[in-house]
Amino acid sequence: MTWTEKVHQAGVFLTIALGFAIPISTSLTDLLIALILVLWFLAGHYKTFMDQVRSNPLVRASLLLFLIFVLGMLYTPVSIGEAGKMLKKYRELLYLIVLIPFLCTEMHRTWAQCAFGLSMVVTLIASFYTFYFPPESLDKALLGQVFKDSINHSFLLAAFAFGLMTYVLVHKNNKRYAIGLSALFILATVNLFFIVDGRTGYVIFYLLFIVFLAQRFKWRFTIYGLLVLLILNLFLISVPGPYQKQAYQTVANTLKYFKKGDSETSIGLRLEFMINSYQLLTERPVFGHGTGSFKSQYAVLAGAKGLKNKTANPHNEYLMTGVQTGMVGIGFLLYFIFCLWKYSFRLSPLYKNLALGLAAATTVGCMGNSILLDHTPGVFTLYFTAVLFSSLNQLETTEYA
């Protein structure tokens, strides 16, 4: 084995390890990505840059979206340093170029998924343990949260649950394997709805459940599945716990905001942020206010309206992108998401189903959170885009209906 091949193998190992790190540690994730980048250069994979751009539409789409933020730095009203900090938060869009060369075999892609799955098992064990045996110093509001906050924890759990059920059907003839994955699915679902408080995870779970039904069953059984989902929702609302609390608060606080303009709640704040962000978008609808300008522009608008609540994040990726880069930026964001949908049909049946789940989670997740801006969901999205779509240039263009 040559030195270059050894470097490549080291890059493969760290890329797989990255799948384990994403749910566990932000610092470890960033460290691994930095090391992978170094190995990418040392292994000479930079020579394949243009080949990747030509052969992989997801690479092109992510690069185009990143370039829009680069161009936004040319007319931003904030300093280059501040704009650069914002650009850095979208660095995940460059990860496909670096990760794909280390995911060139089916075995490596499978190991990457297993690494993430193992990390989620560790997360579940730690979450249940801290919930039932909490340290005396732990805030009760943080029960069950171990490595990530409730938003990211619930988002990852919903995605993990979807992946488990997708794999159960693939391995349904292997009873032990299917039973094991089903047991993990049940534990993940219980943790999501009864242990950790996270609206994002609830929405993504329901969404991916519908995607799962549509992928695997005829319309008649899909309708039955939706009825089961409705019954599950009614049951969860009737049982005291995080889900019931969030359901009642969401309805009550939404009505309170639209009737009284009360923004002193989580829901009220998000609605206020989104409405004002939309107003900022309408001020410069084509190219936006410039990269990194959101915080300062929102502060000006809030001051003019006499609002006491200010923000640097509207918790909506479409609006976050639009305020900075206008409808042009939103267009490229939608193009990236469109590529997730379109090119999933060029993958093998298993990867197609997983990729459609990723596309659905990204599409809807961007409405309630800044998926690409926020570190954990951003890295997760681009990492699994690399895992699932790295085989595009190795497959025929035949689409799996």
C-alpha positions as CSV (number, residue, x, y, z in Angstrom):
1,M,0.0,0.0,0.0
2,T,1.4,3.4,-1.0
3,W,1.6,6.4,1.2
4,T,-1.2,8.1,-0.6
5,E,-3.4,5.0,-0.2
6,K,-2.7,5.0,3.5
7,V,-3.7,8.6,3.7
8,H,-6.9,7.8,1.9
9,Q,-7.7,5.0,4.3
10,A,-7.1,7.3,7.2
11,G,-9.6,9.7,5.6
12,V,-12.1,6.9,5.2
13,F,-11.8,6.0,8.9
14,L,-12.3,9.6,10.0
15,T,-15.2,10.1,7.7
16,I,-16.9,7.1,9.2
17,A,-16.0,8.4,12.7
18,L,-17.7,11.7,11.8
19,G,-21.0,9.9,11.5
20,F,-20.5,8.9,15.2
21,A,-19.5,12.4,16.3
22,I,-22.4,14.4,14.8
23,P,-25.0,13.5,17.6
24,I,-22.3,13.5,20.3
25,S,-20.0,16.5,20.2
26,T,-19.8,19.7,18.2
27,S,-16.1,20.2,19.0
28,L,-15.3,16.6,17.9
29,T,-17.3,17.1,14.7
30,D,-15.3,20.2,13.8
31,L,-12.0,18.6,14.7
32,L,-12.7,15.5,12.5
33,I,-13.8,17.7,9.6
34,A,-10.6,19.7,9.8
35,L,-8.5,16.5,9.8
36,I,-10.5,15.1,6.9
37,L,-9.8,18.2,5.0
38,V,-6.1,17.9,5.6
39,L,-6.2,14.2,4.5
40,W,-8.3,15.2,1.4
41,F,-5.4,17.4,0.3
42,L,-2.6,15.0,1.2
43,A,-4.4,12.2,-0.7
44,G,-4.6,14.3,-3.8
45,H,-8.4,14.3,-4.0
46,Y,-8.4,18.0,-4.8
47,K,-7.4,16.9,-8.3
48,T,-10.9,15.4,-8.7
49,F,-12.7,18.6,-7.8
50,M,-14.0,19.4,-11.3
51,D,-14.9,15.8,-11.9
52,Q,-17.1,15.8,-8.9
53,V,-18.7,19.1,-10.0
54,R,-19.4,17.7,-13.4
55,S,-20.7,14.3,-12.3
56,N,-22.6,15.1,-9.1
57,P,-25.6,17.5,-9.3
58,L,-25.8,17.7,-5.5
59,V,-22.2,19.0,-5.4
60,R,-23.0,21.6,-7.9
61,A,-26.2,22.7,-6.1
62,S,-24.4,23.0,-2.7
63,L,-21.5,25.0,-4.3
64,L,-23.9,27.4,-6.1
65,L,-25.7,28.1,-2.8
66,F,-22.5,28.7,-1.0
67,L,-21.3,31.0,-3.8
68,I,-24.4,33.1,-3.5
69,F,-23.4,33.8,0.1
70,V,-19.9,34.7,-1.1
71,L,-21.4,37.2,-3.6
72,G,-23.5,38.6,-0.8
73,M,-20.4,39.8,0.9
74,L,-19.8,42.3,-1.9
75,Y,-22.7,44.5,-1.0
76,T,-23.3,43.7,2.7
77,P,-23.6,46.8,5.0
78,V,-21.7,45.0,7.8
79,S,-18.0,44.6,8.1
80,I,-16.2,41.9,6.2
81,G,-15.3,40.2,9.4
82,E,-18.9,39.9,10.5
83,A,-20.0,38.8,7.0
84,G,-17.2,36.2,7.1
85,K,-18.5,34.8,10.4
86,M,-21.9,34.2,8.8
87,L,-20.3,32.7,5.7
88,K,-18.4,30.3,8.0
89,K,-21.7,29.1,9.4
90,Y,-22.6,27.8,5.9
91,R,-19.3,26.0,5.5
92,E,-21.2,22.7,5.6
93,L,-22.2,23.4,2.0
94,L,-18.6,22.7,1.0
95,Y,-18.4,19.3,2.8
96,L,-19.7,17.3,-0.1
97,I,-16.5,18.0,-2.0
98,V,-14.4,16.7,0.9
99,L,-16.4,13.8,2.1
100,I,-17.5,12.1,-1.2
101,P,-14.0,10.8,-2.2
102,F,-13.9,8.9,1.1
103,L,-17.3,7.4,0.6
104,C,-16.6,5.8,-2.8
105,T,-17.5,2.2,-1.8
106,E,-20.8,0.7,-0.6
107,M,-19.0,-0.8,2.4
108,H,-17.8,2.6,3.5
109,R,-21.2,4.2,3.1
110,T,-22.8,1.4,5.1
111,W,-20.2,1.8,7.9
112,A,-20.9,5.5,8.0
113,Q,-24.6,4.8,8.6
114,C,-23.7,2.2,11.2
115,A,-21.5,4.8,13.0
116,F,-24.3,7.2,13.2
117,G,-26.7,4.5,14.4
118,L,-24.3,3.4,17.1
119,S,-24.0,7.0,18.2
120,M,-27.8,7.3,18.5
121,V,-27.9,4.1,20.5
122,V,-25.4,5.7,22.9
123,T,-27.5,8.8,23.0
124,L,-30.6,6.8,23.8
125,I,-28.9,4.9,26.6
126,A,-27.5,8.2,28.1
127,S,-30.9,10.0,27.7
128,F,-32.9,7.3,29.5
129,Y,-30.3,7.0,32.2
130,T,-30.2,10.8,33.0
131,F,-34.0,10.9,32.9
132,Y,-34.6,8.1,35.4
133,F,-31.4,8.6,37.4
134,P,-30.7,12.4,37.1
135,P,-27.8,14.0,38.9
136,E,-29.0,16.2,41.8
137,S,-27.6,19.3,40.1
138,L,-29.4,18.8,36.8
139,D,-32.2,21.2,35.9
140,K,-35.5,19.3,35.6
141,A,-36.1,21.1,32.3
142,L,-33.0,19.4,30.9
143,L,-34.0,15.8,31.9
144,G,-33.1,13.4,29.1
145,Q,-30.9,15.9,27.2
146,V,-27.4,14.6,27.2
147,F,-25.3,15.7,24.2
148,K,-27.6,18.2,22.3
149,D,-30.5,20.5,23.1
150,S,-34.1,19.4,22.8
151,I,-34.4,20.7,19.2
152,N,-31.4,18.9,17.8
153,H,-32.0,15.8,20.0
154,S,-35.5,15.4,18.7
155,F,-34.6,16.2,15.1
156,L,-31.9,13.5,15.1
157,L,-34.2,11.0,16.9
158,A,-36.9,11.4,14.3
159,A,-34.4,10.9,11.4
160,F,-33.0,7.9,13.2
161,A,-36.4,6.3,13.7
162,F,-37.2,6.7,10.0
163,G,-33.9,5.1,9.0
164,L,-34.6,2.2,11.4
165,M,-38.0,1.4,9.9
166,T,-36.6,1.7,6.3
167,Y,-33.9,-0.8,7.2
168,V,-36.5,-3.1,8.9
169,L,-38.4,-3.6,5.7
170,V,-35.1,-4.2,3.8
171,H,-34.1,-6.9,6.2
172,K,-37.6,-8.3,7.1
173,N,-36.5,-11.8,6.2
174,N,-33.8,-11.7,8.8
175,K,-36.1,-11.9,11.9
176,R,-33.4,-11.3,14.5
177,Y,-32.1,-8.2,12.7
178,A,-35.7,-6.9,12.1
179,I,-36.7,-7.5,15.7
180,G,-33.6,-5.7,17.0
181,L,-34.1,-2.7,14.7
182,S,-37.8,-2.6,15.6
183,A,-36.9,-2.5,19.3
184,L,-34.6,0.4,18.7
185,F,-37.4,2.2,16.8
186,I,-39.7,1.8,19.8
187,L,-37.1,3.1,22.2
188,A,-36.4,6.1,19.9
189,T,-40.1,6.8,19.6
190,V,-40.7,6.6,23.4
191,N,-37.7,8.8,24.0
192,L,-38.9,11.4,21.5
193,F,-42.5,11.6,22.7
194,F,-42.2,10.9,26.5
195,I,-38.6,11.9,27.5
196,V,-37.4,15.0,25.6
197,D,-39.4,18.1,24.8
198,G,-39.0,19.0,21.1
199,R,-41.6,20.2,18.6
200,T,-39.2,19.9,15.7
201,G,-38.8,16.2,16.3
202,Y,-42.6,15.7,16.5
203,V,-43.2,17.4,13.2
204,I,-40.3,15.6,11.4
205,F,-41.4,12.2,12.9
206,Y,-44.9,12.6,11.6
207,L,-43.7,13.8,8.2
208,L,-41.3,10.9,7.8
209,F,-43.9,8.5,8.9
210,I,-46.1,9.7,6.1
211,V,-43.1,9.4,3.6
212,F,-42.5,5.9,4.9
213,L,-46.1,4.9,4.3
214,A,-46.2,6.4,0.8
215,Q,-43.0,4.6,-0.1
216,R,-43.9,1.1,1.0
217,F,-47.6,0.6,0.9
218,K,-50.5,0.9,-1.4
219,W,-52.8,3.9,-1.0
220,R,-55.4,1.9,0.9
221,F,-52.9,0.9,3.5
222,T,-51.4,4.4,3.5
223,I,-54.8,5.7,4.5
224,Y,-55.0,3.1,7.3
225,G,-51.6,4.2,8.4
226,L,-52.7,7.9,8.6
227,L,-55.6,6.8,10.7
228,V,-53.2,5.1,13.1
229,L,-51.1,8.2,13.1
230,L,-54.2,10.3,14.0
231,I,-55.1,7.8,16.8
232,L,-51.5,8.0,18.1
233,N,-51.7,11.8,18.1
234,L,-54.9,11.8,20.1
235,F,-53.5,9.3,22.5
236,L,-50.3,11.3,23.1
237,I,-52.4,14.5,23.7
238,S,-54.4,12.7,26.4
239,V,-51.3,11.4,28.2
240,P,-49.5,13.9,30.6
241,G,-46.0,14.5,29.3
242,P,-43.9,16.7,27.1
243,Y,-46.0,16.1,24.0
244,Q,-49.3,17.0,25.7
245,K,-47.6,20.1,27.1
246,Q,-46.2,21.2,23.7
247,A,-49.5,20.5,21.9
248,Y,-51.6,22.7,24.2
249,Q,-49.0,25.4,24.4
250,T,-48.6,25.5,20.6
251,V,-52.3,26.0,20.0
252,A,-52.8,28.4,22.9
253,N,-49.8,30.6,22.2
254,T,-50.5,30.7,18.5
255,L,-54.1,32.0,19.2
256,K,-52.7,34.4,21.8
257,Y,-50.3,35.9,19.3
258,F,-52.9,36.4,16.5
259,K,-55.6,37.7,18.9
260,K,-53.5,39.9,21.2
261,G,-50.1,40.2,19.5
262,D,-48.5,38.5,22.5
263,S,-44.9,37.5,21.5
264,E,-43.7,36.6,25.0
265,T,-43.8,32.9,24.2
266,S,-41.7,30.6,22.1
267,I,-44.4,30.4,19.4
268,G,-45.1,34.1,19.6
269,L,-41.5,35.0,19.2
270,R,-41.0,32.7,16.2
271,L,-44.1,34.1,14.5
272,E,-42.9,37.7,15.2
273,F,-39.5,36.9,13.9
274,M,-40.9,35.4,10.7
275,I,-43.3,38.2,10.0
276,N,-40.6,40.8,10.4
277,S,-38.1,38.8,8.4
278,Y,-40.6,38.6,5.6
279,Q,-40.9,42.4,5.7
280,L,-37.1,42.7,5.5
281,L,-37.1,40.4,2.5
282,T,-39.7,42.6,0.7
283,E,-37.4,45.6,1.2
284,R,-34.8,44.1,-1.1
285,P,-36.5,41.1,-2.7
286,V,-34.0,40.3,-5.5
287,F,-30.5,40.1,-3.9
288,G,-31.3,40.8,-0.3
289,H,-29.4,43.0,2.2
290,G,-26.1,41.1,2.0
291,T,-24.4,38.2,3.8
292,G,-24.3,38.6,7.5
293,S,-26.7,41.5,7.5
294,F,-29.7,39.8,9.1
295,K,-28.9,40.7,12.7
296,S,-28.3,44.4,12.0
297,Q,-31.2,44.8,9.7
298,Y,-33.6,43.1,12.1
299,A,-32.3,45.4,14.9
300,V,-33.1,48.5,12.8
301,L,-36.6,47.2,12.0
302,A,-37.3,46.2,15.6
303,G,-36.2,49.7,16.7
304,A,-38.4,51.4,14.2
305,K,-41.4,49.3,15.3
306,G,-40.6,49.7,19.0
307,L,-40.1,46.0,19.5
308,K,-38.0,44.8,22.5
309,N,-37.3,41.4,21.0
310,K,-34.4,41.2,18.6
311,T,-32.8,38.2,17.0
312,A,-29.9,37.0,14.8
313,N,-31.9,34.0,13.5
314,P,-35.5,33.9,12.4
315,H,-35.6,30.1,12.8
316,N,-36.6,29.7,9.2
317,E,-33.9,28.9,6.6
318,Y,-35.9,30.3,3.7
319,L,-36.2,33.7,5.3
320,M,-32.7,33.6,6.7
321,T,-31.4,33.0,3.2
322,G,-33.8,35.5,1.6
323,V,-33.1,38.4,3.9
324,Q,-29.4,38.1,3.1
325,T,-29.4,37.0,-0.6
326,G,-33.0,37.7,-1.7
327,M,-35.1,35.6,-4.0
328,V,-32.0,34.6,-5.9
329,G,-30.6,32.9,-2.7
330,I,-34.0,31.3,-2.0
331,G,-34.0,30.0,-5.5
332,F,-30.6,28.3,-5.1
333,L,-31.7,26.9,-1.7
334,L,-34.8,25.5,-3.4
335,Y,-32.7,24.1,-6.2
336,F,-30.5,22.2,-3.7
337,I,-33.6,20.8,-2.1
338,F,-35.1,20.0,-5.6
339,C,-31.9,18.0,-6.4
340,L,-32.4,16.0,-3.2
341,W,-35.8,15.0,-4.5
342,K,-35.0,14.5,-8.1
343,Y,-31.8,12.6,-8.0
344,S,-32.9,10.3,-5.2
345,F,-34.7,8.3,-8.0
346,R,-31.3,7.5,-9.5
347,L,-30.2,5.7,-6.4
348,S,-30.7,2.1,-5.4
349,P,-34.1,1.4,-3.8
350,L,-32.8,1.5,-0.2
351,Y,-30.9,4.7,-0.7
352,K,-33.7,6.3,-2.7
353,N,-36.1,5.8,0.3
354,L,-33.6,7.2,2.7
355,A,-32.8,10.1,0.4
356,L,-36.5,11.0,0.0
357,G,-36.8,11.1,3.8
358,L,-33.8,13.4,3.9
359,A,-35.3,15.6,1.3
360,A,-38.7,15.8,3.1
361,A,-37.0,16.6,6.4
362,T,-34.9,19.3,4.9
363,T,-37.9,20.8,3.0
364,V,-40.1,21.1,6.0
365,G,-37.4,21.5,8.6
366,C,-36.3,24.7,6.9
367,M,-39.7,26.2,7.6
368,G,-39.3,25.9,11.4
369,N,-35.6,26.1,11.8
370,S,-32.5,27.4,10.1
371,I,-31.4,23.9,9.1
372,L,-28.3,24.8,7.2
373,L,-27.2,27.7,9.4
374,D,-27.5,25.6,12.7
375,H,-24.5,23.4,13.2
376,T,-25.9,20.0,14.1
377,P,-28.7,19.8,11.5
378,G,-26.5,21.4,8.9
379,V,-23.7,18.9,9.3
380,F,-26.2,16.0,9.5
381,T,-27.9,17.1,6.3
382,L,-24.7,17.5,4.2
383,Y,-23.1,14.4,5.7
384,F,-26.0,12.2,4.7
385,T,-26.2,13.9,1.4
386,A,-22.6,12.8,0.8
387,V,-23.3,9.3,2.1
388,L,-26.5,8.7,0.0
389,F,-25.5,10.6,-3.2
390,S,-21.8,9.8,-3.5
391,S,-22.7,6.9,-5.7
392,L,-24.4,9.0,-8.4
393,N,-21.5,9.0,-10.8
394,Q,-21.1,5.2,-10.3
395,L,-24.7,4.4,-11.2
396,E,-26.6,4.3,-14.5
397,T,-29.1,7.1,-15.0
398,T,-32.0,4.7,-14.9
399,E,-34.5,5.9,-12.3
400,Y,-36.1,3.6,-9.8
401,A,-39.8,4.2,-10.0
